[in-house]
Amino acid sequence: MLTHSPIRIMNKLCIVLLPLCLAACAINDNSKPTALPITLNAPPDTVLEGNCEITGELEAWLQVTTRTRQDFQARLDEAAAKNADDVHDDTLYLVALRDTVAGTTTPDCGVEVQEVLTDAMTGAVAAMQGYFNKTLATDLATALSEPQKGLNQAEAIQNELITRMRNQYQLENNLTPTPTASN
């Protein structure tokens, strides 16, 4: 008859049970890996080139910056409603949109709005960075109030430039320009 010492039995139990316990822990680990803090680069320098009298140049710039501002605003609104731990990818996406706007060649009449828009976007991504990194000195809504004002200001200026562009196209095609509220 074979007898097993208590030590041998314990060793065998450890060999069998340890892998099972580790596997069970791994299966029940639903936590996400902790993302590294977000570090942002400054936006690219704006290239000032082009003449707004050339309607196609104005239109090309407006198409990029207007659509990108709209996408930025929509994503910012979504991200601001999330928990801080869930805004990592949103923040990086917002940075890419900001960099798209900043890197878009800007015609002469777009200089002011380009600066307002880039500053507002930079302020918003800095707030989102601080929110994610848990270094924001205030609440997110307060941190986003100034960038939001800048985005609204940029929208108003872009709308004026869209009216200008439409009027230029109408004049180029010998049509009567669309009257504006100030006419």
C-alpha positions in Angstrom: 0.0 0.0 0.0 1.3 3.4 -1.0 1.1 6.2 1.5 1.5 9.8 0.6 3.0 12.2 3.1 1.1 15.4 3.8 3.8 17.5 2.2 3.5 15.5 -1.1 -0.2 15.9 -1.1 0.1 19.7 -0.5 2.6 20.0 -3.3 0.3 18.1 -5.7 -2.6 20.3 -4.7 -0.6 23.5 -5.3 0.5 22.2 -8.7 -3.1 21.5 -9.7 -4.9 24.4 -8.0 -2.4 27.3 -8.6 -2.9 27.4 -12.4 -6.7 27.1 -12.0 -6.7 30.0 -9.6 -4.6 32.1 -11.9 -6.8 31.3 -14.8 -9.9 32.2 -12.9 -8.4 35.6 -11.9 -7.5 36.3 -15.5 -11.0 35.4 -16.7 -12.6 37.7 -14.2 -10.3 40.6 -14.8 -12.6 43.0 -16.7 -10.6 46.1 -16.0 -9.1 48.1 -18.9 -5.4 48.7 -18.9 -4.6 52.1 -17.6 -3.8 54.5 -20.5 -0.8 56.7 -20.3 -1.4 60.4 -19.6 -2.0 62.4 -22.7 0.8 64.7 -23.8 -0.1 67.2 -26.5 2.0 69.0 -29.1 1.4 72.5 -30.2 -0.7 72.9 -33.4 1.2 73.2 -36.7 2.0 76.7 -37.8 -0.6 78.3 -40.0 0.4 78.9 -43.6 -1.0 82.2 -44.8 -1.3 82.1 -48.5 -4.0 82.9 -51.0 -6.4 85.7 -51.9 -10.0 85.7 -51.0 -10.8 87.6 -54.2 -10.2 84.3 -55.9 -13.4 82.7 -54.9 -12.1 79.1 -55.4 -9.4 79.7 -52.9 -11.9 81.0 -50.3 -14.2 78.1 -51.0 -11.5 75.5 -50.6 -10.4 76.9 -47.3 -14.0 77.3 -46.0 -14.9 73.7 -47.0 -12.1 72.3 -44.8 -12.3 74.6 -41.9 -16.1 74.8 -41.6 -16.6 71.1 -41.8 -13.8 70.4 -39.4 -15.1 72.9 -36.9 -18.5 71.2 -37.1 -17.0 67.8 -36.5 -14.8 69.2 -33.7 -17.9 70.7 -32.0 -19.9 67.5 -32.3 -17.1 65.3 -30.9 -16.3 67.8 -28.1 -20.0 67.7 -27.0 -19.9 63.9 -27.0 -16.7 63.8 -25.1 -17.7 66.4 -22.5 -20.6 64.2 -21.5 -18.3 61.2 -20.7 -16.4 60.2 -17.6 -12.8 61.4 -17.5 -11.4 57.8 -18.0 -13.4 57.5 -21.2 -12.2 60.5 -23.2 -8.7 59.4 -24.2 -9.5 58.5 -27.8 -11.9 61.5 -28.1 -9.1 63.9 -27.0 -6.7 62.5 -29.6 -9.3 62.8 -32.3 -10.0 66.4 -31.3 -6.2 67.1 -31.5 -6.2 65.7 -35.1 -9.1 67.9 -36.1 -7.3 70.9 -34.5 -4.2 70.1 -36.4 -6.1 69.8 -39.7 -7.5 73.3 -39.3 -4.2 74.8 -38.2 -2.4 73.2 -41.1 -4.9 74.3 -43.7 -3.5 77.0 -46.0 -5.4 80.2 -45.1 -6.3 83.0 -47.5 -5.9 86.6 -46.5 -9.5 87.2 -45.3 -9.4 84.0 -43.2 -6.5 85.0 -40.9 -8.7 86.3 -38.1 -11.1 83.3 -38.0 -8.2 80.9 -38.4 -6.5 82.3 -35.3 -9.8 82.3 -33.3 -10.6 78.8 -34.4 -7.2 77.4 -33.7 -7.0 79.1 -30.3 -10.5 77.8 -29.3 -9.6 74.2 -30.4 -6.3 74.4 -28.6 -8.1 75.5 -25.4 -10.7 72.7 -25.7 -8.1 70.0 -26.2 -6.1 71.3 -23.3 -9.2 71.1 -21.1 -9.9 67.6 -22.3 -6.3 66.6 -21.7 -6.5 67.9 -18.1 -9.8 66.2 -17.6 -8.4 62.8 -18.8 -5.1 63.3 -16.9 -7.0 64.4 -13.8 -5.0 67.6 -13.6 -7.8 70.0 -14.5 -7.9 72.8 -11.9 -11.7 73.4 -12.4 -14.7 71.4 -13.6 -14.8 70.6 -17.3 -17.8 72.8 -18.1 -16.0 75.9 -16.8 -12.7 74.9 -18.6 -14.6 74.6 -21.9 -16.5 77.9 -21.6 -13.9 80.1 -23.2 -13.1 77.6 -26.0 -16.8 77.4 -26.6 -17.1 81.1 -27.0 -14.2 81.0 -29.5 -15.9 78.2 -31.5 -19.1 80.3 -31.7 -17.2 83.4 -32.7 -15.4 81.3 -35.4 -18.8 80.0 -36.7 -20.2 83.5 -37.0 -17.1 84.8 -38.9 -17.2 81.7 -41.2 -20.9 82.3 -41.9 -20.0 85.9 -43.0 -17.3 84.5 -45.3 -19.7 81.9 -46.7 -22.0 84.8 -47.6 -19.1 86.7 -49.2 -18.1 83.6 -51.2 -21.7 83.1 -52.5 -22.0 86.7 -53.5 -18.6 86.5 -55.3 -19.8 83.4 -57.3 -23.1 85.2 -58.1 -21.2 88.2 -59.4 -18.8 86.0 -61.4 -21.8 84.4 -63.0 -23.6 87.8 -63.7 -26.3 87.1 -61.1 -27.6 89.5 -58.5 -25.9 88.9 -55.1 -27.9 87.6 -52.2 -28.9 90.5 -49.9 -27.6 90.2 -46.3 -29.3 91.4 -43.2 -27.2 94.5 -43.2 -28.2 95.5 -46.8 
